[in-house]
Amino acid sequence: MTEELKKTPLYQNYIDSGAKIVEFGGWAMPVQFSSIKEEHNAVRYEIGLFDVSHMGEIEISGNEAFQFVQYILSNDANNLTDNKAMYTALCNEEGGIIDDLVTYKLADDRFLLIVNAANTDKDFNWISKQSENFDVKVNNTSDEYGQLAIQGPKARDLVNENVDIDVSDMKMFEFKQNVDLFGKKVILSQSGYTGEDGFEIYCKSEDTVDIWNQLLKHNVVPCGLGARDTLRLEAGLPLHGQDLTESITPYEGGIAFAAKPLIEDNFIGKSVLKDQKENGSTKRTVGLELLDKGIARTGYEVLNLEGNQIGVVTSGTQSPSSDKSIALAIIDRDAFEMGKEVLVQVRKRQVKAKIVKKNQITK
């Protein structure tokens, strides 16, 4: 299996540590090193470390780099600074989400887009096609980068002790370039995908293993995709390909904050998103908590109490923090009411659930 898959610089470390490896977005990735619950709890209460080097990096540079970034992304690039990144979406003409991503302004004429691993080639081809009328260069620089995520309530103190700057007051999506970490130069971003405090570290590909090993010397627990999924679901964070797709808009997918259709500049999908902002979308994403035994899996139907379908589950899991069965679902907007009871079709059973807040982190 793994011979045909892409490998991050840490692949041999997975093998040596006995991690369970699975295919994810065309990559051989660890689903767990010890147990999902142990890794999950390490992030919620201590510190966990993830290899996210499979994520893609696309660089946009040139005289019209800013104008082009503004044109292809749903958020307002005017909010970017050389130390403030931005979560946004790459949308099609119908407002559907080709990918959700984070954008960094490295210089006035140079931007770095961090895209989902499974979408890297698709995104690169789409962005390249859109760039034809702009004075820009689009480069897939994914092979040049390693990426690690150190997450948890004690992560900030550990990072602060090992870098040459003070990160104690860094806020969400603030970042610093050319930071010294264990003698290596990195981009340090206050961000993550767990609902906890922490940082994402962008380093040279060849420095990834050394930084990983240095961090593991500080009572840091290595974590895999399993814990990453349970953590992000408890935090109500969407996963592209499940909760976000090319037929779901930011307003339908619960990331309306990443769309700014009222700005003066035009961008791809703006007209559809402007209409949804002003008039509402027909669908919306909600959190679910199952009241009966069962797990809501991706694709399961959501029904009203009369048995009529009102939506579909996009992601679901058993929450390690609360021991409750939780899910994200996209439902008809007029069926939404916080606390409302619904049904989830779990195989041949209809299981009772209620609509709850998407962020369900419990400690």
Secondary structure, 3 states (H helix, E strand, C coil): CHHHCECCCCHHHHHHHCCEEEEECCEEEEEECCCHHHHHHHHHHCCEEEECCCCEEEEEECCCHHHHHHHHECCCHHHCECCECEEEEEECCCCCEEEEEEEEEEECCEEEEEECHHHHHHHHHHHHHHHHHCCCEEEECHHHEEEEEEECCCHHHHHHHHECCCCCCCCCCEEEEEEEECCEEEEEECCCCCCCCEEEEEEEHHHHHHHHHHHHCCCCEEECHHHHHHHHHHCCCCCECCCECCCCCCCCCCCHHHCCCCCCCCCCCHHHHHHHHHHCCCEEEEEEEECCCCCCCCCCEEECCCCCEEEEEEEEEECCCCCCEEEEEEEEHHHCCCCCEEEEEECCEEEEEEEECCCCCCC
